[in-house]
Amino acid sequence: MIVDWIVYGLIIWGLATILNKTAFKNAPASRGVAWGLTILLFFVNVVALSAAKFLRYQVISEDIGTTITPSNPLDMGGAFVFAYLFFSFLNKKVKVKPEQ
């Protein structure tokens, strides 16, 4: 599972880099757009990481000859970590503090 996380982390980093060099090249993403993309990516992460976990257990089951399944098929922790990484890698507009 660690190898899956490393590969998936590199994919997330690559996606953020591509967005930074194309869509957000001239102007950084607004906070709303960055949060919207992060929320969308969170749900994509849940599906992708859960599918990877399910397929990994299926391969292991076939190797040992008995059916085993993950106790919790949804990988919410991993989805949160990768969504946070995506948000931190994305170029965002700097938050301006009002002067007093």
RADASUL-V47387 format. One record per pair of residues at least 12 apart in sequence whose ideal C-beta (glycine too) atoms are under 8 Angstrom apart, sorted by sequence separation. I is the first residue (numbers start at 1). J is the second residue. D is the distance in whole Angstrom. If there is no record, write none. Layout:
i=I j=J d=D
i=I j=J d=D
This chain:
i=57 j=69 d=6
i=57 j=70 d=5
i=54 j=69 d=8
i=54 j=70 d=7
i=53 j=70 d=5
i=19 j=37 d=8
i=54 j=73 d=6
i=53 j=73 d=6
i=53 j=75 d=6
i=50 j=73 d=5
i=52 j=75 d=8
i=50 j=74 d=5
i=50 j=75 d=5
i=15 j=41 d=8
i=49 j=75 d=4
i=46 j=74 d=6
i=12 j=41 d=8
i=46 j=75 d=7
i=49 j=78 d=5
i=45 j=75 d=8
i=46 j=76 d=7
i=49 j=79 d=6
i=45 j=78 d=7
i=46 j=79 d=4
i=49 j=82 d=8
i=45 j=79 d=4
i=43 j=79 d=8
i=8 j=45 d=8
i=42 j=79 d=5
i=45 j=82 d=5
i=42 j=80 d=7
i=45 j=83 d=6
i=8 j=48 d=7
i=8 j=49 d=7
i=41 j=82 d=7
i=42 j=83 d=4
i=41 j=83 d=5
i=8 j=52 d=8
i=39 j=83 d=8
i=4 j=49 d=8
i=38 j=83 d=5
i=41 j=86 d=5
i=38 j=84 d=8
i=4 j=52 d=5
i=38 j=86 d=6
i=37 j=86 d=7
i=38 j=87 d=4
i=1 j=53 d=7
i=4 j=56 d=7
i=35 j=87 d=8
i=38 j=90 d=8
i=34 j=87 d=6
i=37 j=90 d=7
i=1 j=56 d=7
i=34 j=90 d=5
i=34 j=92 d=5
i=29 j=90 d=6
i=31 j=92 d=6
i=29 j=91 d=6
i=30 j=92 d=8
i=31 j=93 d=7
i=28 j=91 d=4
i=29 j=92 d=5
i=30 j=93 d=6
i=28 j=92 d=5
i=29 j=93 d=7
i=31 j=95 d=7
i=28 j=93 d=5
i=24 j=90 d=7
i=27 j=93 d=8
i=28 j=94 d=8
i=24 j=91 d=5
i=16 j=85 d=8
i=20 j=89 d=8
i=8 j=78 d=8
i=12 j=82 d=5
i=16 j=86 d=5
i=20 j=90 d=7
i=15 j=86 d=7
i=19 j=90 d=7
i=20 j=91 d=5
i=13 j=85 d=7
i=17 j=89 d=7
i=5 j=78 d=6
i=9 j=82 d=7
i=12 j=85 d=6
i=16 j=89 d=4
i=8 j=82 d=6
i=12 j=86 d=5
i=16 j=90 d=5
i=9 j=85 d=7
i=13 j=89 d=6
i=12 j=89 d=7
